[in-house]
Amino acid sequence: MKDHNIELPLHDIDSDEAARNRLIEVGGKRQVPCLFIDGTAMYESNDIIAYLSKTFGVDHVDSSEKNDAAPAGGSCTIGGSCSF
């Protein structure tokens, strides 16, 4: 996201109890990464990358092909939809 200037709200579910509860309430489980698209949760990293690449019209490299892939963390977008 940073490499392509894609900005989405991020929430740290490890330090923000309200964000964690909202993730579970809306998405049905405590799993990150998670991207909500029109109220539907998307959890798989490669699916999220592909969706953002297509939506923003950027090329993407599968994280398995990249040596400097970001480590998994406790961030998740939360909301009913994404607006671009």
Backbone as CSV, one residue per row, in Angstrom:
resi,resn,N_x,N_y,N_z,CA_x,CA_y,CA_z,C_x,C_y,C_z
1,MET,0.835,-1.174,0.000,0.000,0.000,0.000,0.884,1.243,0.000
2,LYS,1.899,1.235,0.809,2.791,2.395,0.906,3.502,2.652,-0.426
3,ASP,3.962,1.600,-1.088,4.677,1.742,-2.354,3.823,2.374,-3.440
4,HIS,2.497,2.251,-3.326,1.595,2.755,-4.362,0.687,3.873,-3.856
5,ASN,1.048,4.451,-2.720,0.288,5.565,-2.133,-1.190,5.239,-1.940
6,ILE,-1.455,4.008,-1.519,-2.822,3.597,-1.209,-3.025,3.821,0.284
7,GLU,-3.974,4.673,0.610,-4.236,4.974,2.010,-5.605,4.451,2.412
8,LEU,-5.627,3.605,3.411,-6.856,3.073,3.987,-6.725,3.184,5.494
9,PRO,-7.827,3.331,6.206,-7.738,3.375,7.667,-7.255,2.030,8.207
10,LEU,-6.309,2.069,9.132,-5.783,0.862,9.763,-6.117,0.892,11.245
11,HIS,-6.378,-0.282,11.787,-6.725,-0.396,13.201,-5.898,-1.513,13.812
12,ASP,-5.286,-1.245,14.960,-4.461,-2.223,15.660,-5.334,-2.967,16.662
13,ILE,-5.682,-4.199,16.339,-6.592,-4.951,17.210,-5.908,-5.476,18.464
14,ASP,-4.574,-5.411,18.511,-3.871,-5.830,19.722,-3.948,-4.766,20.810
15,SER,-3.978,-3.496,20.412,-3.985,-2.430,21.414,-5.316,-1.680,21.489
16,ASP,-6.231,-1.959,20.588,-7.511,-1.253,20.552,-8.652,-2.260,20.703
17,GLU,-9.169,-2.357,21.913,-10.217,-3.342,22.206,-11.482,-3.096,21.380
18,ALA,-11.829,-1.837,21.166,-13.020,-1.524,20.381,-12.854,-2.002,18.936
19,ALA,-11.661,-1.809,18.366,-11.394,-2.265,16.996,-11.454,-3.788,16.927
20,ARG,-10.897,-4.444,17.941,-10.924,-5.910,17.985,-12.363,-6.415,18.058
21,ASN,-13.166,-5.819,18.932,-14.564,-6.232,19.071,-15.347,-5.977,17.790
22,ARG,-15.081,-4.850,17.140,-15.773,-4.528,15.881,-15.391,-5.523,14.788
23,LEU,-14.115,-5.891,14.722,-13.670,-6.879,13.745,-14.423,-8.198,13.918
24,ILE,-14.524,-8.650,15.149,-15.213,-9.909,15.441,-16.706,-9.778,15.148
25,GLU,-17.288,-8.647,15.531,-18.718,-8.425,15.317,-19.060,-8.381,13.826
26,VAL,-18.298,-7.649,13.053,-18.610,-7.456,11.638,-18.076,-8.603,10.784
27,GLY,-16.835,-9.029,11.051,-16.207,-10.055,10.226,-16.459,-11.475,10.679
28,GLY,-16.841,-11.628,11.932,-17.158,-12.958,12.429,-15.998,-13.701,13.056
29,LYS,-14.789,-13.142,12.967,-13.642,-13.802,13.589,-12.524,-12.791,13.831
30,ARG,-11.589,-13.196,14.690,-10.441,-12.349,15.036,-9.271,-12.789,14.166
31,GLN,-9.221,-12.271,12.962,-8.144,-12.646,12.043,-7.719,-11.418,11.262
32,VAL,-6.413,-11.231,11.152,-5.860,-10.153,10.347,-4.816,-10.732,9.413
33,PRO,-4.563,-10.131,8.271,-5.198,-8.908,7.827,-6.641,-9.146,7.427
34,CYS,-7.394,-8.071,7.424,-8.790,-8.117,7.020,-9.110,-6.805,6.329
35,LEU,-9.756,-6.910,5.191,-10.213,-5.734,4.461,-11.705,-5.901,4.244
36,PHE,-12.486,-4.909,4.687,-13.924,-4.949,4.468,-14.250,-4.230,3.170
37,ILE,-14.972,-4.934,2.296,-15.379,-4.374,1.013,-16.891,-4.504,0.935
38,ASP,-17.571,-3.366,0.952,-19.039,-3.347,0.919,-19.631,-4.271,1.978
39,GLY,-19.053,-4.248,3.172,-19.570,-5.029,4.286,-19.138,-6.477,4.332
40,THR,-18.340,-6.921,3.354,-17.866,-8.299,3.310,-16.389,-8.332,3.682
41,ALA,-16.025,-9.262,4.568,-14.645,-9.377,5.024,-13.811,-10.198,4.052
42,MET,-12.627,-9.689,3.734,-11.646,-10.415,2.922,-10.423,-10.616,3.818
43,TYR,-10.004,-11.878,4.008,-8.937,-12.182,4.961,-7.608,-12.601,4.335
44,GLU,-7.619,-13.192,3.176,-6.374,-13.719,2.608,-5.514,-12.595,2.036
45,SER,-4.249,-12.538,2.442,-3.342,-11.471,2.020,-3.259,-11.342,0.511
46,ASN,-3.091,-12.447,-0.185,-2.969,-12.380,-1.640,-4.252,-11.883,-2.295
47,ASP,-5.405,-12.228,-1.729,-6.673,-11.726,-2.255,-6.782,-10.218,-2.036
48,ILE,-6.352,-9.754,-0.867,-6.378,-8.322,-0.560,-5.446,-7.568,-1.505
49,ILE,-4.245,-8.088,-1.702,-3.278,-7.453,-2.599,-3.839,-7.397,-4.022
50,ALA,-4.412,-8.487,-4.497,-4.975,-8.530,-5.846,-6.125,-7.537,-5.983
51,TYR,-6.985,-7.469,-4.978,-8.115,-6.541,-5.015,-7.629,-5.092,-5.074
52,LEU,-6.695,-4.741,-4.199,-6.181,-3.371,-4.180,-5.448,-3.040,-5.472
53,SER,-4.700,-3.998,-5.998,-3.986,-3.785,-7.264,-4.961,-3.492,-8.392
54,LYS,-6.017,-4.287,-8.476,-7.013,-4.104,-9.529,-7.758,-2.789,-9.337
55,THR,-8.161,-2.499,-8.114,-8.940,-1.307,-7.819,-8.152,-0.033,-8.100
56,PHE,-6.861,-0.046,-7.747,-6.036,1.146,-7.919,-5.199,1.107,-9.194
57,GLY,-5.344,0.051,-9.990,-4.650,-0.038,-11.260,-3.140,-0.074,-11.150
58,VAL,-2.633,-0.841,-10.178,-1.181,-0.959,-10.010,-0.761,-2.412,-10.166
59,ASP,0.484,-2.594,-10.598,1.039,-3.936,-10.671,1.325,-4.405,-9.260
60,HIS,1.202,-5.714,-9.032,1.552,-6.225,-7.716,2.442,-7.448,-7.859
61,VAL,3.243,-7.653,-6.809,4.111,-8.819,-6.728,3.596,-9.662,-5.588
62,ASP,3.330,-10.937,-5.866,2.890,-11.862,-4.824,3.911,-11.831,-3.692
63,SER,3.453,-11.756,-2.434,4.367,-11.662,-1.296,5.317,-12.847,-1.217
64,SER,4.941,-13.984,-1.789,5.836,-15.144,-1.775,7.004,-14.956,-2.733
65,GLU,6.877,-14.006,-3.672,7.942,-13.723,-4.621,8.861,-12.617,-4.128
66,LYS,8.507,-11.990,-3.048,9.212,-10.824,-2.563,9.984,-11.177,-1.295
67,ASN,11.251,-10.811,-1.236,12.079,-11.145,-0.072,11.823,-10.240,1.111
68,ASP,11.341,-9.029,0.867,11.155,-8.078,1.954,9.685,-7.896,2.311
69,ALA,8.923,-8.973,2.227,7.503,-8.899,2.557,7.334,-8.446,3.997
70,ALA,6.323,-7.647,4.221,6.066,-7.135,5.562,5.631,-8.265,6.481
71,PRO,6.046,-8.230,7.730,5.617,-9.252,8.669,4.142,-9.100,9.005
72,ALA,3.533,-10.184,9.425,2.137,-10.118,9.835,2.019,-9.226,11.047
73,GLY,0.939,-8.510,11.139,0.773,-7.600,12.260,-0.644,-7.603,12.750
74,GLY,-0.962,-6.652,13.588,-2.285,-6.569,14.180,-3.104,-5.438,13.610
75,SER,-3.029,-5.189,12.309,-3.773,-4.091,11.710,-4.883,-4.616,10.821
76,CYS,-5.980,-3.873,10.784,-7.119,-4.287,9.990,-7.948,-3.075,9.633
77,THR,-8.446,-3.021,8.426,-9.388,-1.964,8.111,-10.737,-2.380,8.657
78,ILE,-11.465,-1.428,9.160,-12.770,-1.732,9.730,-13.769,-0.729,9.173
79,GLY,-14.888,-1.215,8.760,-15.946,-0.356,8.252,-16.837,-1.152,7.339
80,GLY,-17.909,-0.566,6.927,-18.842,-1.263,6.063,-18.414,-1.305,4.618
81,SER,-17.579,-0.371,4.197,-17.152,-0.378,2.806,-15.871,0.416,2.650
82,CYS,-15.256,0.268,1.502,-14.091,1.075,1.154,-14.531,2.063,0.099
83,SER,-14.060,3.270,0.223,-14.369,4.256,-0.814,-13.068,4.685,-1.460
84,PHE,-13.101,4.787,-2.778,-11.886,5.126,-3.524,-12.123,6.336,-4.369
